[in-house]
């Protein structure tokens, strides 16, 4: 009976640790989005790892941290960066609870968007290592969207596939 009690206790501890980690990840993401909405440059970038990558909605927006800071600084300096609020989110953890990945639906100035990415626990603190932002497009509008962006995409594809 003692073995079963110990096993149940350990299972409960693991579940609690996972729940706490997920709460901490969600709090980090919420704080990150809030910092952007408040144009708080230091807090926003302080929540990212030193080797972070941000991938934006434009095909050529694939920035390392230094480049992303350079892009974002003028927006933050104007006191109006961007405003994202998560309306749905899924968070997943590895077995050691030092790596998390997620996807989220966001209410933004671009309307509904999707964010996804990876957080890494560094010295007990969750930090964003990789973030991908995409505009959510209903399937029934994909053909229209492809038409709108076809010429620009063809030029970019031609440039990217040159050997």
C-alpha positions in Angstrom: 0.0 0.0 0.0 2.9 2.4 0.8 4.3 1.8 -2.7 1.0 2.7 -4.3 0.7 5.9 -2.2 4.3 6.9 -3.1 3.6 6.3 -6.8 0.4 8.4 -6.6 2.2 11.1 -4.8 5.0 11.2 -7.4 2.5 11.3 -10.2 0.7 14.2 -8.5 4.0 16.0 -8.2 4.8 15.5 -11.9 1.4 16.8 -12.9 1.8 19.8 -10.7 5.2 20.6 -12.1 3.9 20.4 -15.6 0.9 22.6 -14.8 3.2 25.1 -13.1 5.6 25.1 -16.1 2.7 25.7 -18.5 1.4 28.5 -16.4 4.9 30.1 -16.4 5.2 29.7 -20.2 1.8 31.4 -20.7 2.7 34.2 -18.3 5.9 34.8 -20.2 4.1 34.9 -23.5 1.4 37.2 -22.1 4.1 39.5 -20.6 5.9 39.6 -23.9 2.8 40.6 -25.9 1.9 43.2 -23.2 5.4 44.7 -23.4 5.0 45.1 -27.2 1.6 46.8 -26.6 3.1 49.1 -24.1 6.2 49.8 -26.3 8.4 48.5 -23.5 11.5 47.6 -25.6 13.7 46.4 -22.7 11.1 44.1 -21.2 10.1 42.8 -24.7 13.6 41.8 -25.7 14.6 40.8 -22.2 12.0 38.0 -22.5 13.9 36.6 -25.6 17.0 34.4 -25.6 20.3 35.8 -26.9 20.1 33.6 -29.9 16.3 34.2 -30.5 14.8 34.1 -34.0 11.6 36.0 -35.0 9.9 35.1 -38.2 7.3 37.6 -39.4 4.4 37.5 -41.8 6.5 38.6 -44.8 8.4 35.9 -46.6 11.7 37.7 -46.0 11.2 38.4 -42.3 13.5 35.9 -40.7 15.5 37.9 -38.1 18.1 37.0 -35.5 17.7 39.0 -32.3 20.1 41.8 -33.3 18.3 42.4 -36.6 14.9 42.2 -35.0 15.9 44.7 -32.4 17.1 47.1 -35.2 13.8 46.7 -37.0 11.6 47.1 -33.9 13.4 49.9 -32.2 11.8 52.8 -34.2 8.4 51.3 -33.6 9.0 51.1 -29.9 10.5 54.6 -29.8 7.3 56.0 -31.3 5.4 54.5 -28.4 3.4 52.2 -30.5 4.8 48.8 -31.4 2.1 46.2 -32.0 -0.7 44.8 -29.9 -1.3 41.1 -29.8 -3.6 39.3 -27.4 -3.8 35.6 -27.2 -7.4 34.2 -27.5 -6.4 30.5 -27.6 -3.2 28.8 -26.8 -1.7 25.3 -26.6 1.5 24.6 -24.7 3.6 21.5 -24.8 6.6 20.5 -22.6 9.5 18.1 -23.0 10.1 15.6 -20.2 12.6 17.7 -18.3 10.5 20.8 -18.5 13.2 23.0 -19.8 11.8 23.3 -23.3 8.3 24.3 -24.4 6.6 24.8 -27.7 3.3 26.4 -28.3 0.8 27.7 -30.8 -1.6 30.5 -30.2 -4.4 32.4 -31.9 -4.0 36.1 -31.6 -6.3 39.1 -31.8 -4.2 41.8 -33.5 -4.4 44.9 -35.7 -4.1 42.5 -38.6 -7.2 40.7 -37.2 -6.8 37.0 -36.4 -3.2 35.8 -36.6 -1.3 32.7 -35.4 1.8 32.7 -33.3 3.9 29.6 -32.7 7.3 29.0 -31.2 9.7 27.6 -28.7 10.7 28.8 -25.2 13.7 27.6 -23.3 14.1 27.7 -19.5 17.4 29.5 -18.7 18.5 29.9 -15.1 14.9 29.2 -14.0 13.3 31.7 -16.3 11.3 31.0 -19.5 12.5 32.9 -22.5 11.4 32.9 -26.1 13.9 31.3 -28.4 11.9 31.1 -31.6 8.7 32.9 -32.7 6.7 32.6 -35.9 3.9 35.0 -36.7 1.4 34.2 -39.5 -1.8 35.7 -40.7 -4.7 33.3 -40.4 -6.4 33.0 -43.8 -9.8 31.2 -44.0 -9.5 28.4 -46.6 -12.3 29.9 -48.7 -10.1 33.0 -49.3 -6.8 31.3 -50.2 -7.4 31.5 -53.9 -8.0 35.3 -53.7 -5.0 35.7 -51.5 -2.8 33.7 -53.9 -4.0 36.0 -56.8 -3.1 39.1 -54.8 0.4 38.0 -54.0 1.2 35.9 -57.1 3.4 38.5 -58.9 5.5 39.4 -55.9 5.8 35.8 -54.9 6.9 34.8 -58.4 9.6 37.5 -58.4 10.8 36.4 -55.0 10.8 32.7 -55.9 12.8 33.4 -59.0 15.4 35.3 -56.9 15.6 32.6 -54.2 15.9 29.7 -56.7 18.7 31.3 -58.8 21.8 29.2 -58.8 
